[in-house]
Amino acid sequence: MADTVQRDATRPTSTAARSPDTIVAIPVRNEAERIGFCLDALDAQEGLAPGRLGLVLFLNNCTDDTARIVAARVPALSMPVRVIEAEFAGAHAGWARRKAMDAAAEWLAEAGTILSTDADSRVPPDWVFANLRALAAGADAVAGRVELIAEEAALLPPSLPARGRLEDAYSALLTEAEARIDPDPNDPWPCHRTTIGATLAVSRDAYLRVGGMPEIALGEDGAFVARLLAHGFRVRHDPAVMVFISARLTGRAPGGVADTIRSRCEDPGALCDARLEPVPRALHRYLWRRRLRRLHASGRLGTSTAWAHRLGIQSHEAARIAALPLVGQVVEEAERASPKLRHAPLSVPQLPGQIRLAKAVLPLVRAFASVRDRWKGSAAAATPSPTPSVTRAMP
């Protein structure tokens, strides 16, 4: 069990006394050097009515001056703050983020928004507003993108940002192809595919209905978004939402961003992210996702075994997948079960060639999507709308 102490650390002003409907939840461990920048950035948020924003700081296993700095800085902030201090021998990133977000959900008590970022990150002045705008447009959750803090990135070997530019370029090409082949009306192009705890937003209702943040040691952010999608919630990967993250080489979470940066400095030839697979394999995946969604929507997933045979999925597994109620679960489980849908990540030297191939193929993908959308529009226009039996004036 963790030894936990919680306190409201905000000065008693009329603004702080109001109940916020948007809470930023931050796990914090030994961030004496960076927590001040993080707090300043959050206090500089624009476009929000006074009293809307609150902050949870979950200080866990801190052995440096973080707690002292927080105690000194927080009373001067313009938002209400709850500081939780915990000591737990089994602490890890997923546990800490869940505790912070659970505390935010409890503080809200009813409908509201929970945002997550990191204590070594710096959010731009429109970060909260941009997230709320995306949620107001119909999303249940928002995943933002990230960039390295410029002054820290400048200290890295030149090969690393060069590699990053190649990966970003290829990722954007694959993302557009995916968005056009297997479009998600809740996450239309332009979008991205970054999923990171440094910039997540979710409605309190969606957070609680999927059981909260997965309490796992690594990859809790990606697992959380996958859980939301599998349960049918609308997740927007909004390119307008962005956070600056640390480029340090020694982080607090094993296997996190800092470890990734350091390993790529030590081994410039390390494999790319699993999602960055060869163009033919990626297109094969996107086409199958689209087909699985159509089979599920038509009710034919459980009546036909051809799809499972072609994907190398055994009959008992196919029956289990076909019985899943939500299409997000179907796609996720089919990709996990099929040997033909396993990811095949690229090496760095392969990136330039795959970028050229993706650029050559993408016009065909766009043309395919355009024809499909026009056909759907024509079919919808040809279908007579039902005549309502009662007509009411809108209030």
DRENLUM-132996 format. One record per residue (C-alpha): residue number from 1; x, y, z. Coordinates in Angstrom, 3 decimals, padded with zeros to 6 digits. Layout:
+-----+----------+----------+----------+
|  nr |       px |       py |       pz |
+-----+----------+----------+----------+
| NUM |        X |        Y |        Z |
...
+-----+----------+----------+----------+
//
This chain:
+-----+----------+----------+----------+
|  nr |       px |       py |       pz |
+-----+----------+----------+----------+
|   1 |  000.000 |  000.000 |  000.000 |
|   2 |  001.102 |  003.566 | -000.677 |
|   3 |  001.458 |  006.117 |  002.121 |
|   4 | -000.506 |  009.094 |  000.782 |
|   5 | -001.039 |  012.663 |  001.927 |
|   6 | -003.348 |  015.065 |  000.061 |
|   7 | -003.801 |  018.765 |  000.537 |
|   8 | -005.450 |  021.683 | -001.249 |
|   9 | -002.517 |  023.986 | -001.843 |
|  10 | -004.129 |  027.029 | -003.436 |
|  11 | -004.447 |  030.391 | -001.781 |
|  12 | -008.085 |  031.019 | -000.707 |
|  13 | -009.360 |  033.389 | -003.387 |
|  14 | -012.819 |  033.671 | -004.924 |
|  15 | -011.519 |  032.155 | -008.179 |
|  16 | -010.014 |  029.180 | -006.380 |
|  17 | -013.253 |  028.634 | -004.446 |
|  18 | -015.187 |  027.930 | -007.627 |
|  19 | -015.505 |  024.320 | -008.668 |
|  20 | -013.467 |  023.720 | -011.873 |
|  21 | -014.886 |  021.618 | -014.722 |
|  22 | -011.478 |  020.914 | -016.300 |
|  23 | -008.656 |  019.298 | -014.333 |
|  24 | -005.045 |  018.791 | -015.448 |
|  25 | -003.549 |  015.688 | -013.813 |
|  26 |  000.249 |  015.381 | -013.594 |
|  27 |  002.339 |  012.583 | -012.098 |
|  28 |  005.520 |  014.073 | -010.613 |
|  29 |  008.717 |  012.363 | -009.479 |
|  30 |  012.021 |  014.170 | -008.867 |
|  31 |  011.365 |  017.088 | -011.219 |
|  32 |  012.999 |  019.904 | -009.266 |
|  33 |  014.731 |  021.231 | -012.388 |
|  34 |  011.617 |  021.332 | -014.589 |
|  35 |  008.463 |  021.547 | -012.459 |
|  36 |  008.639 |  025.350 | -012.349 |
|  37 |  008.520 |  025.623 | -016.157 |
|  38 |  005.611 |  023.198 | -016.228 |
|  39 |  003.615 |  025.179 | -013.653 |
|  40 |  004.320 |  028.503 | -015.374 |
|  41 |  003.066 |  027.119 | -018.678 |
|  42 | -000.142 |  025.817 | -017.122 |
|  43 | -000.758 |  029.099 | -015.341 |
|  44 | -000.446 |  030.941 | -018.679 |
|  45 | -003.396 |  029.176 | -020.341 |
|  46 | -005.539 |  031.451 | -022.495 |
|  47 | -009.143 |  031.469 | -023.655 |
|  48 | -010.637 |  030.026 | -020.449 |
|  49 | -013.142 |  031.587 | -018.105 |
|  50 | -011.753 |  032.179 | -014.587 |
|  51 | -012.308 |  029.222 | -012.288 |
|  52 | -012.694 |  026.585 | -015.003 |
|  53 | -009.247 |  025.052 | -014.644 |
|  54 | -007.874 |  023.017 | -011.749 |
|  55 | -004.631 |  021.096 | -011.259 |
|  56 | -003.735 |  017.809 | -009.555 |
|  57 | -000.054 |  017.206 | -008.792 |
|  58 |  000.636 |  013.612 | -007.758 |
|  59 |  004.088 |  013.679 | -006.180 |
|  60 |  005.303 |  010.118 | -005.827 |
|  61 |  008.568 |  008.889 | -004.314 |
|  62 |  010.244 |  012.287 | -004.614 |
|  63 |  013.712 |  012.442 | -003.050 |
|  64 |  014.865 |  015.832 | -004.355 |
|  65 |  013.531 |  019.380 | -003.816 |
|  66 |  010.382 |  018.892 | -005.909 |
|  67 |  007.979 |  018.968 | -002.957 |
|  68 |  009.583 |  022.109 | -001.531 |
|  69 |  009.467 |  023.891 | -004.900 |
|  70 |  005.840 |  022.911 | -005.428 |
|  71 |  004.892 |  024.125 | -001.951 |
|  72 |  006.533 |  027.478 | -002.667 |
|  73 |  005.178 |  027.943 | -006.200 |
|  74 |  001.632 |  026.630 | -006.032 |
|  75 |  000.092 |  029.302 | -003.745 |
|  76 |  000.907 |  031.965 | -006.358 |
|  77 | -000.919 |  030.142 | -009.177 |
|  78 | -004.227 |  031.470 | -010.441 |
|  79 | -005.923 |  028.040 | -010.409 |
|  80 | -006.973 |  025.741 | -007.563 |
|  81 | -004.438 |  022.978 | -006.956 |
|  82 | -004.543 |  019.679 | -005.120 |
|  83 | -001.166 |  018.242 | -004.191 |
|  84 | -000.957 |  014.553 | -003.333 |
|  85 |  002.244 |  013.075 | -001.925 |
|  86 |  002.758 |  009.310 | -001.940 |
|  87 |  005.488 |  006.807 | -001.165 |
|  88 |  005.099 |  003.408 | -002.801 |
|  89 |  007.808 |  000.824 | -003.430 |
|  90 |  005.983 | -000.577 | -006.465 |
|  91 |  005.503 |  002.791 | -008.193 |
|  92 |  005.713 |  003.040 | -011.995 |
|  93 |  004.509 |  005.418 | -014.706 |
|  94 |  001.114 |  003.803 | -015.286 |
|  95 |  000.363 |  003.634 | -011.576 |
|  96 |  001.287 |  007.278 | -011.029 |
|  97 | -000.668 |  008.575 | -014.028 |
|  98 | -003.719 |  006.584 | -012.982 |
|  99 | -003.555 |  007.937 | -009.435 |
| 100 | -003.328 |  011.500 | -010.734 |
| 101 | -006.216 |  011.049 | -013.173 |
| 102 | -008.342 |  009.196 | -010.627 |
| 103 | -007.884 |  012.134 | -008.253 |
| 104 | -008.981 |  014.498 | -011.030 |
| 105 | -012.087 |  012.391 | -011.702 |
| 106 | -012.944 |  012.396 | -008.003 |
| 107 | -012.497 |  016.169 | -007.776 |
| 108 | -014.828 |  016.756 | -010.727 |
| 109 | -017.542 |  014.603 | -009.090 |
| 110 | -019.718 |  015.030 | -012.203 |
| 111 | -019.350 |  015.820 | -015.922 |
| 112 | -016.079 |  017.457 | -016.827 |
| 113 | -012.737 |  017.001 | -018.572 |
| 114 | -009.530 |  015.353 | -017.392 |
| 115 | -006.263 |  016.323 | -019.084 |
| 116 | -002.904 |  014.626 | -018.660 |
| 117 |  000.589 |  015.954 | -019.199 |
| 118 |  004.043 |  015.393 | -017.694 |
| 119 |  005.992 |  017.368 | -015.132 |
| 120 |  008.935 |  017.802 | -017.538 |
| 121 |  006.725 |  019.039 | -020.397 |
| 122 |  005.721 |  022.569 | -021.373 |
| 123 |  002.245 |  023.145 | -022.727 |
| 124 |  001.612 |  026.111 | -025.052 |
| 125 | -000.857 |  028.812 | -023.961 |
| 126 | -003.704 |  027.363 | -026.056 |
| 127 | -003.259 |  023.729 | -024.991 |
| 128 | -006.295 |  023.427 | -022.723 |
| 129 | -008.480 |  025.515 | -025.032 |
| 130 | -007.508 |  023.443 | -028.092 |
| 131 | -008.378 |  020.225 | -026.265 |
| 132 | -011.733 |  021.581 | -025.109 |
| 133 | -012.488 |  022.770 | -028.646 |
| 134 | -011.902 |  019.266 | -030.027 |
| 135 | -014.080 |  017.745 | -027.310 |
| 136 | -016.840 |  020.265 | -027.997 |
| 137 | -016.721 |  019.263 | -031.668 |
| 138 | -017.787 |  015.737 | -030.729 |
| 139 | -014.752 |  013.835 | -029.436 |
| 140 | -014.785 |  011.847 | -026.207 |
| 141 | -010.999 |  012.006 | -025.976 |
| 142 | -008.172 |  013.930 | -027.639 |
| 143 | -004.621 |  012.775 | -028.297 |
| 144 | -002.197 |  015.568 | -029.139 |
| 145 |  001.174 |  015.552 | -030.842 |
| 146 |  004.555 |  016.446 | -029.352 |
| 147 |  007.764 |  018.238 | -030.254 |
| 148 |  011.055 |  018.298 | -028.355 |
| 149 |  011.917 |  021.400 | -026.327 |
| 150 |  014.143 |  023.307 | -028.742 |
| 151 |  017.004 |  024.175 | -026.384 |
| 152 |  017.271 |  020.558 | -025.215 |
| 153 |  016.961 |  019.112 | -028.719 |
| 154 |  019.848 |  021.347 | -029.845 |
| 155 |  022.173 |  019.376 | -027.552 |
| 156 |  021.429 |  016.030 | -029.211 |
| 157 |  023.602 |  014.478 | -031.948 |
| 158 |  022.603 |  015.866 | -035.385 |
| 159 |  021.761 |  012.347 | -036.589 |
| 160 |  018.829 |  012.133 | -034.191 |
| 161 |  016.758 |  015.104 | -035.442 |
| 162 |  017.582 |  014.058 | -039.021 |
| 163 |  016.162 |  010.627 | -038.300 |
| 164 |  013.174 |  012.213 | -036.594 |
| 165 |  012.378 |  014.260 | -039.699 |
| 166 |  012.416 |  011.111 | -041.846 |
| 167 |  010.177 |  009.235 | -039.427 |
| 168 |  007.770 |  012.161 | -039.140 |
| 169 |  007.554 |  012.496 | -042.928 |
| 170 |  006.865 |  008.800 | -043.398 |
| 171 |  004.382 |  008.701 | -040.525 |
| 172 |  002.394 |  011.555 | -042.078 |
| 173 |  002.227 |  009.736 | -045.420 |
| 174 |  001.046 |  006.499 | -043.801 |
| 175 | -001.463 |  008.353 | -041.653 |
| 176 | -003.036 |  010.025 | -044.655 |
| 177 | -003.229 |  006.698 | -046.497 |
| 178 | -004.865 |  005.095 | -043.470 |
| 179 | -007.318 |  007.967 | -043.001 |
| 180 | -008.401 |  007.771 | -046.639 |
| 181 | -008.579 |  003.966 | -046.990 |
| 182 | -010.194 |  003.297 | -043.608 |
| 183 | -011.709 |  006.649 | -042.651 |
| 184 | -012.902 |  007.317 | -039.120 |
| 185 | -015.592 |  010.027 | -039.199 |
| 186 | -014.577 |  010.960 | -035.652 |
| 187 | -010.910 |  011.376 | -036.600 |
| 188 | -010.765 |  012.703 | -040.163 |
| 189 | -007.687 |  013.749 | -042.086 |
| 190 | -005.670 |  015.812 | -041.293 |
| 191 | -004.786 |  013.883 | -038.150 |
| 192 | -001.780 |  012.119 | -036.624 |
| 193 | -001.117 |  008.880 | -034.754 |
| 194 |  000.839 |  010.032 | -031.717 |
| 195 | -000.381 |  008.642 | -028.418 |
| 196 |  001.511 |  009.915 | -025.384 |
| 197 |  000.598 |  010.744 | -021.815 |
| 198 |  002.155 |  014.199 | -022.189 |
| 199 | -000.992 |  015.333 | -024.034 |
| 200 | -004.220 |  013.460 | -023.479 |
| 201 | -007.701 |  014.761 | -022.747 |
| 202 | -010.804 |  012.712 | -021.967 |
| 203 | -014.275 |  013.304 | -020.652 |
| 204 | -014.782 |  012.112 | -017.084 |
| 205 | -017.588 |  009.846 | -018.240 |
| 206 | -015.462 |  008.076 | -020.871 |
| 207 | -012.561 |  007.767 | -018.428 |
| 208 | -014.663 |  006.019 | -015.828 |
| 209 | -016.596 |  003.844 | -018.263 |
| 210 | -013.421 |  002.180 | -019.595 |
| 211 | -012.044 |  001.612 | -016.116 |
| 212 | -009.586 |  004.477 | -016.034 |
| 213 | -005.928 |  004.579 | -017.038 |
| 214 | -004.428 |  001.060 | -017.301 |
| 215 | -002.134 |  000.489 | -014.331 |
| 216 |  000.770 | -000.948 | -016.309 |
| 217 |  004.470 | -000.119 | -016.077 |
| 218 |  004.979 |  000.932 | -019.711 |
| 219 |  002.712 |  002.087 | -022.527 |
| 220 | -000.240 |  003.014 | -020.348 |
| 221 | -001.110 |  005.933 | -022.635 |
| 222 | -001.353 |  003.810 | -025.782 |
| 223 | -003.250 |  001.093 | -023.929 |
| 224 | -005.724 |  003.695 | -022.646 |
| 225 | -006.481 |  005.078 | -026.105 |
| 226 | -006.791 |  001.536 | -027.473 |
| 227 | -009.264 |  000.786 | -024.675 |
| 228 | -011.314 |  003.862 | -025.549 |
| 229 | -011.442 |  002.904 | -029.225 |
| 230 | -012.272 | -000.717 | -028.439 |
| 231 | -015.248 |  000.487 | -026.386 |
| 232 | -016.566 |  002.660 | -029.174 |
| 233 | -015.537 |  006.073 | -027.850 |
| 234 | -014.593 |  008.817 | -030.291 |
| 235 | -010.887 |  009.650 | -030.154 |
| 236 | -009.575 |  012.627 | -032.079 |
| 237 | -005.855 |  012.785 | -032.933 |
| 238 | -005.902 |  016.537 | -033.366 |
| 239 | -002.871 |  018.129 | -035.083 |
| 240 | -003.840 |  021.464 | -033.518 |
| 241 | -003.051 |  020.104 | -030.030 |
| 242 |  000.663 |  020.054 | -029.285 |
| 243 |  003.003 |  019.895 | -026.265 |
| 244 |  006.750 |  020.402 | -025.946 |
| 245 |  008.454 |  017.445 | -024.249 |
| 246 |  011.886 |  017.011 | -022.721 |
| 247 |  014.796 |  015.737 | -024.800 |
| 248 |  016.775 |  014.566 | -021.774 |
| 249 |  018.594 |  011.237 | -021.912 |
| 250 |  017.835 |  010.128 | -018.350 |
| 251 |  014.141 |  009.879 | -017.570 |
| 252 |  011.958 |  008.778 | -014.676 |
| 253 |  010.089 |  005.951 | -016.432 |
| 254 |  012.071 |  002.956 | -017.755 |
| 255 |  011.285 |  002.468 | -021.432 |
| 256 |  009.913 |  005.995 | -021.799 |
| 257 |  010.837 |  008.830 | -024.149 |
| 258 |  014.215 |  009.471 | -022.513 |
| 259 |  015.240 |  005.832 | -022.899 |
| 260 |  014.150 |  005.890 | -026.537 |
| 261 |  016.181 |  009.027 | -027.257 |
| 262 |  019.246 |  007.646 | -025.487 |
| 263 |  019.070 |  004.274 | -027.255 |
| 264 |  018.823 |  005.993 | -030.619 |
| 265 |  021.801 |  008.177 | -029.780 |
| 266 |  023.777 |  005.072 | -028.868 |
| 267 |  022.488 |  003.051 | -031.826 |
| 268 |  021.508 |  005.278 | -034.778 |
| 269 |  020.399 |  002.178 | -036.672 |
| 270 |  017.782 |  001.112 | -034.102 |
| 271 |  014.485 |  000.027 | -035.645 |
| 272 |  011.726 |  002.569 | -036.161 |
| 273 |  008.456 |  002.527 | -034.274 |
| 274 |  006.403 | -000.609 | -035.014 |
| 275 |  003.745 |  001.413 | -036.831 |
| 276 |  006.236 |  002.506 | -039.495 |
| 277 |  006.112 | -000.641 | -041.601 |
| 278 |  006.707 | -001.059 | -045.362 |
| 279 |  004.132 |  000.557 | -047.652 |
| 280 |  002.670 | -002.708 | -049.049 |
| 281 |  002.206 | -004.162 | -045.579 |
| 282 |  000.678 | -000.957 | -044.237 |
| 283 | -001.805 | -000.719 | -047.111 |
| 284 | -002.682 | -004.390 | -046.596 |
| 285 | -003.451 | -003.625 | -042.936 |
| 286 | -005.604 | -000.574 | -043.700 |
| 287 | -007.609 | -002.430 | -046.354 |
| 288 | -008.272 | -005.288 | -043.952 |
| 289 | -009.354 | -002.913 | -041.206 |
| 290 | -011.836 | -001.389 | -043.636 |
| 291 | -013.092 | -004.823 | -044.710 |
| 292 | -013.519 | -006.007 | -041.119 |
| 293 | -015.549 | -002.907 | -040.289 |
| 294 | -017.815 | -003.478 | -043.286 |
| 295 | -018.308 | -007.165 | -042.429 |
| 296 | -019.155 | -006.232 | -038.856 |
| 297 | -021.597 | -003.522 | -039.937 |
| 298 | -023.398 | -005.898 | -042.327 |
| 299 | -023.622 | -008.722 | -039.802 |
| 300 | -021.598 | -011.057 | -042.018 |
| 301 | -018.591 | -011.395 | -039.748 |
| 302 | -020.113 | -014.378 | -037.980 |
| 303 | -021.693 | -016.008 | -041.031 |
| 304 | -018.612 | -016.096 | -043.261 |
| 305 | -015.291 | -017.780 | -042.507 |
| 306 | -013.486 | -016.589 | -045.634 |
| 307 | -012.020 | -013.551 | -043.880 |
| 308 | -010.562 | -015.654 | -041.070 |
| 309 | -009.104 | -018.183 | -043.498 |
| 310 | -007.383 | -015.454 | -045.501 |
| 311 | -005.951 | -013.927 | -042.331 |
| 312 | -004.763 | -017.272 | -040.967 |
| 313 | -007.049 | -017.089 | -037.932 |
| 314 | -008.246 | -020.415 | -036.523 |
| 315 | -011.984 | -021.076 | -036.522 |
| 316 | -012.470 | -020.943 | -032.749 |
| 317 | -010.641 | -017.613 | -032.596 |
| 318 | -012.671 | -016.295 | -035.531 |
| 319 | -015.911 | -017.219 | -033.752 |
| 320 | -014.767 | -015.420 | -030.620 |
| 321 | -013.788 | -012.305 | -032.568 |
| 322 | -017.043 | -012.291 | -034.553 |
| 323 | -019.021 | -012.357 | -031.290 |
| 324 | -017.404 | -009.181 | -029.966 |
| 325 | -019.990 | -006.400 | -029.750 |
| 326 | -017.883 | -003.431 | -030.848 |
| 327 | -016.050 | -003.027 | -034.130 |
| 328 | -013.014 | -001.543 | -032.406 |
| 329 | -012.656 | -004.749 | -030.417 |
| 330 | -013.043 | -006.816 | -033.596 |
| 331 | -010.240 | -004.990 | -035.412 |
| 332 | -007.925 | -005.035 | -032.391 |
| 333 | -008.398 | -008.765 | -031.758 |
| 334 | -008.157 | -009.724 | -035.443 |
| 335 | -004.807 | -007.937 | -035.741 |
| 336 | -003.575 | -009.660 | -032.605 |
| 337 | -004.685 | -013.116 | -033.813 |
| 338 | -003.598 | -012.925 | -037.453 |
| 339 | -000.007 | -013.837 | -038.372 |
| 340 | -000.541 | -011.902 | -041.602 |
| 341 | -001.208 | -008.658 | -039.713 |
| 342 |  001.848 | -008.668 | -037.469 |
| 343 |  003.807 | -005.446 | -037.576 |
| 344 |  007.121 | -005.429 | -039.442 |
| 345 |  009.024 | -002.270 | -038.428 |
| 346 |  011.546 | -000.620 | -040.724 |
| 347 |  015.206 |  000.145 | -040.267 |
| 348 |  016.370 |  003.731 | -040.753 |
| 349 |  018.139 |  003.077 | -044.099 |
| 350 |  014.828 |  001.805 | -045.509 |
| 351 |  012.982 |  005.050 | -044.784 |
| 352 |  013.985 |  007.125 | -047.853 |
| 353 |  012.906 |  004.393 | -050.262 |
| 354 |  009.614 |  003.824 | -048.452 |
| 355 |  008.950 |  007.569 | -048.427 |
| 356 |  009.410 |  007.684 | -052.207 |
| 357 |  007.099 |  004.686 | -052.627 |
| 358 |  004.449 |  006.195 | -050.338 |
| 359 |  004.550 |  009.467 | -052.280 |
| 360 |  004.053 |  007.534 | -055.513 |
| 361 |  001.154 |  005.485 | -054.149 |
| 362 | -000.672 |  008.209 | -052.234 |
| 363 | -002.226 |  009.914 | -055.332 |
| 364 | -003.852 |  006.565 | -056.198 |
| 365 | -005.159 |  006.261 | -052.650 |
| 366 | -006.595 |  009.772 | -052.834 |
| 367 | -008.254 |  008.995 | -056.158 |
| 368 | -009.745 |  005.785 | -054.749 |
| 369 | -011.109 |  007.650 | -051.722 |
| 370 | -012.539 |  010.432 | -053.891 |
| 371 | -014.412 |  007.975 | -056.137 |
| 372 | -015.701 |  006.065 | -053.121 |
| 373 | -016.924 |  009.227 | -051.414 |
| 374 | -018.643 |  010.471 | -054.572 |
| 375 | -020.344 |  007.096 | -054.998 |
| 376 | -021.537 |  007.144 | -051.401 |
| 377 | -022.817 |  010.700 | -051.841 |
| 378 | -024.734 |  009.751 | -054.986 |
| 379 | -026.219 |  006.689 | -053.289 |
| 380 | -027.297 |  008.736 | -050.293 |
| 381 | -028.873 |  011.392 | -052.520 |
| 382 | -030.815 |  008.717 | -054.429 |
| 383 | -032.268 |  007.261 | -051.235 |
| 384 | -035.527 |  009.029 | -050.297 |
| 385 | -035.611 |  010.397 | -046.795 |
| 386 | -038.395 |  009.087 | -044.547 |
| 387 | -041.264 |  011.507 | -044.077 |
| 388 | -041.666 |  012.403 | -040.420 |
| 389 | -045.123 |  011.790 | -039.019 |
| 390 | -044.939 |  014.786 | -036.711 |
| 391 | -043.262 |  018.118 | -037.386 |
| 392 | -042.152 |  020.229 | -034.449 |
| 393 | -040.618 |  023.654 | -034.396 |
| 394 | -037.230 |  023.778 | -032.717 |
| 395 | -037.215 |  025.890 | -029.572 |
+-----+----------+----------+----------+
//
